Amino acid sequence: MAGDKVKLLGFWGSPFALRVEWALRLKGVEYEYVEEDLSNKSPMLLQYNPLYKKVPVLVHNGKPIMESLVIIEYIDETWKNRPLLPIDPFERATSRFWAKFVDDKFVPLIIKMSSSTREQKDKVAEEAREVLKTLESSLNQNKPFYGGKILGFMDIAVAWIGIWAPMLEKIIDIKLLDEEYMPLLNTWFRDVLEVLVIKECIPPLDKLLAHYKDYYDRFMATKSN
Amino acid sequence: MAKKGEIKLLGTPASHFVNRVQIGLNLKCIDYEFISENLGCKSDLLLKSNPVHQRVPVLLHANEPPLIESLLIIEYIDEIFPDVHPILPRAPSVRAHNRTWAYFIDTQFFPLFEDLRQSPDKKGEEEAKIQIREAAKLLERVFVECSDGKAYFGGDNIGYLDIALGCFLGWITFSETLNNYKVFDETISPRLVEWAKKMRSHEAVKNALPSHDALLKHYSMIQYIKPPRTA
């Protein structure tokens, strides 16, 4: 909408900021991206998100919105072109459910795995694979994207796994996105991440790998001291 | 309007997440069948309806597949029955604000009561109560901001945040009696004290909140399954 001021406070290595960018770009919303240094949070971030002090935060005409899935729904409701959520209430509820399921179940396991000892990591990886297997069961093999031929809420809420899971597999030496047991998930992520407007937002994978590897190595060093 | 028998709710009377959905259905004047689940021995219907989490509430609406997660169910019934007692606010920024605080209530506020229950000693109990009162102070500020001088988070009428928090009023009273403290009190959260009174006397809420006996029975079961931590 003309005259809108949209600012996104994010971190280049955050999958949650990335999915908000995907939503903004799919809608064709012009925005100013502000990179946050998470080790030295800006007064602006602390002012806009005093509750959690986290990115992403969307600031629209001075009003802050936080929590990435809440932000994506806000974007969908504010800019009504190119809807992200389905029209049917039941399908909307289902999309919201699976997005929340991934955030509630998969994300804590990723965090746990990144801070597990070598002995614990295989067990945590097994739990993470079970979560992905459950997500696999919700997919329809006749549809390239979750809702059909057009990218929607579920696709942008969850596709970050297609980037982060292979990266973690390399760093931690575990298996997550097993092609044999999760063929639909693998195909789905590949298809979503190939879409131009999605692809052009993805940070350089070597930089991402180096960043997370560094974090993991430093953690493992403290564990062995 | 949903015909009788078209909507079924699988639940247990003492679950505040189930009560949440009941309040929503009551506000919408929806007739529904309540199917009581024994969580110690889950029915085939529950296990089949919610194989992912195997928990209540589960909403079954006509021929649609089962719907789970209380806040998602609230949004769903608000979308399929938009003309009776709208629950979510209209403006996208207010809706986002509501959703953010409902998430806070579920992930930051409710778990504090479990921390209190599981406290191994008096010191742990006192610390948990301090955390609860700090969170109540925060919720008071949210109430003042949202209510704009009116009776509810939703303004003149019960809205999304009233339901998100209000479903827990039965457990709040129970916790206060058991642990001899106040969650909302006149000094730190006077508006919420008034709000709680109004909510407890509202037809749609008082018929959904569980009895003391139901709460006690549920509490005893939880104490047995997940006893307090040892010091």
Interface residues (C-beta under 8 A of the other chain):
Chain A: L51 H60 K63 I65 M66 E67 V70 I71 E73 Y74 E77 T78 P89 F90 R92 A93 T94 R96 F97 K100 F101 T134
Chain B: V52 H61 E64 P65 L67 I68 E69 L72 I73 E75 Y76 E79 I80 P92 S93 R95 A96 H97 R99 T100 Y103 F104 L138
